[in-house]
Amino acid sequence: MDGRVDHHSSARSWWSRAWNGFRAEFEPLHPRLLLVDLLVRPLPQLAFQRLRTALYRGAGIAIGPGTLIAGRLDLIGPGPITSRLGIGADCWLNAPIFADLSGPIRIGDRVTIGHHVIFITANHTIWAASQRAGPVEPAPVVIGDGAWLGAGVTLLPGSSVGAGSVIGAGSLVTGEVPPEVIAVGRPARVLRKIAASELASPQRPTNSSCCAS
């Protein structure tokens, strides 16, 4: 009798482990995003921006009116990742862009983002020397209204860019960048405050004429 009980218990344990493993393998899959990705991939860079943006909205991403996406977004993370990405109104996003959506990413209004920008929200606790990377600790990334991220900028978990600031191409943002400054470097350091005298024009260019770098 005890042998049969042990056998059934072992079988249930095996099926439970198998089911949990199966779920873990398929958890990162996001069917709507996979479908949108198949539709977006053939579209030429900079062309069909309104169609591409509408497709990403259809996948469940909150995108404000007037925003245009010029290429493919590479989005990863566990669970309902589309709910963790918010893009404001009248933004222009060049591409490709990589976004780790383990934590939330919030992009304000009238933000311009260059190609090959990387958003990272997953950090790890530090464990013993035998395995330094412990469990994931997500932290948000926030981009203020009117900011401009140059090509190849990387933003680490918990970083933020203040409203109206410019991050130079190739920079690494590790913390808080204040509003209305130019910051460059790895890590990004404030170069200077943006003076009113250096503004080219009080009129904002239209999204269709943007080509962020």
N, C-alpha and C positions, 0 to 999 in steps of 0.2 A: 504493500500500500504506500509506504513512504517513498519507495522507488518511483512509483507512478506519479506521485505528487511532485517529486523533485524533477522528473522528466517534463511534466507540464509547465512547471515554474520556469525551467530552463528554456523551454520553447517560447513561452510568453516573453521572457527577457530578451531572447534573440530577435523576435519579431518587433519588440519595442525599440531595440537598438537599430534594427534595420529601417524602421519607419522614421525614427528621428534622423538617421543619416540621410535618408531620401529627402526629407523636408529640408535639411540643411543644404543639400546640393541644389535644390530648386528655389530656395528663399531669395537669392539675389536676382532671380529672373523677374522682369517687370513686363508683362505681355503687351500693354499698350505702348510702352516705350520701345519695345522691340519692333513693333509694327511701324511706329513713327520713324524709327531709325532706318528701316528698310525703304521707306518712302523718301526720306531725306537724303540718303547717301548718293543717289544718282544726280541730285540737283547741283548744278555748277556753283562754285563759290561766288558770292555776291549777287547771283541771280535768284529770282523767285523768293525774295526775302519775306514778302507778305504771306505767301503760301507756307513757307517753312515755319514762320511764327505761328500761323493758325494751326499747323499740325502739332506743334509743341503745346499750344493751349489745349488742343483736343486730348493730349496725353495727361492733362490734369495739372499743368504748371500755371501758376498765377502770373500772368503777364499783362501789364498795363497797356492802355490804348496808345497807339502811335509808336510803340516799340517794334524794332526790326532786328531779326537775327540773320546774319549773312552767311552762316555755314553750320556745320554739324556740332552739336553739343554732346560731349561724352560724359554721361551721368552714371555714377555708381553709388552703392550704399545699401544698407539693409532696410527691409520694411517699406513703408509708403513714402518713397523718396521724393515724389513729385510735390507732396505737401510741404516739403522742407525748403523748396526753392521759390523765392518770390522776387519778381522783377518788376520794377515800377514803370511809369509811363514815359514815353518819348526817349527811351534808351536806344542805343545802337551797339550791337554785339558782333564783333568780327569773330572769326573762328579759324581753326578749331579751338574749343574751350573745354577744359577738363574740370569737372566739379565732383568732389567727394561729398556726398550728402548724408554722411553719418550724422551730422548735425545740421542746423539750419543755415542757409545762406540768404541774406536779405540785400537786395540791390535797389537803391532808391530811384527817384525820377531823374531823367535827363543824364543818365550815366553812359559814358562811352568806354567800351572795353576792347582792347586790341587782341590780335590773334595769339594763340598759344598761351593764354593766361590759365593759371592753375589755382583752383580753390581747394584747400584741404581743411576738413573739419574734424578728422579722426586723430586723436592723440592717444597715447598709452601711458598707464602708470609705469613707474620704474620698479622692476623687481630685482631679485638677486642676480649675481653675476652669471649664474647658470642659464638664466633667461631674462634678459633686461626688459624686454617689451611685455608688460602685463596687459590686463584687460583694457579694452578701448574706452576712452573718455572723450566723447564728442564735445566740441566747443564751437560756437557760431562764428561766422564771418559776416561783417556788416559793411556795406559800401554806402556812403552818404550821398545825398542828392547832388547832381552836377559833377561828380568826380570823374576823372579820366585815368584809366589804367592802361599804360603802354604795353606794347607787345612783350610777351614772355614774362610778365609779372607773376610771382608766386605768392599766395597769401596763406599763412599758416593758421592753425586752429586758434580761435580767440582774437584774431586780428580785426582791426577796423580802420576804415579810411574816412576821414572827415569830409563833410560837404564841401564841394568846390575844390578839392585837392587834386594834384596831379602826381601820379606815381610813374617815375621814369622807366623806360623799357628795361627788362631784365632784372628788375629789383625784387628783393625778398622782403615781404612785409611780415614782421613777427609780432607786432604789438599795435598800439594805437597811434595813428597818424592824425594830427589835429586838422581842423578845417582850414581851407584856403592857403595851403602851402604846396611847395614842390618838394617831393622826397625822392631820393635816389639811393642806390647801393644795395649791398647784400651784407648785413641787413640794411633796410631802407632807413636813411637818416634825413631829417629836414634840411633842405638846402637853403631855402629862403621862404619868406611870406610872399604871396602873390600880390603885387601892387596894382592899384587901379590904373596907373599910368602905362603898364605894359599890356593892357587888354587890347586886342586887335580891333574888336568891334563890339558894340553893345548888342548886336543881333546874333542869335544862335544859329549856326548852320543847320539846314534841314537834314534829316536822317539819310535821305537818298544821296546826299553829296558827301557823306562821311566815309572815310576809309581809315579806321584807327590803326595806329602802329605803335 
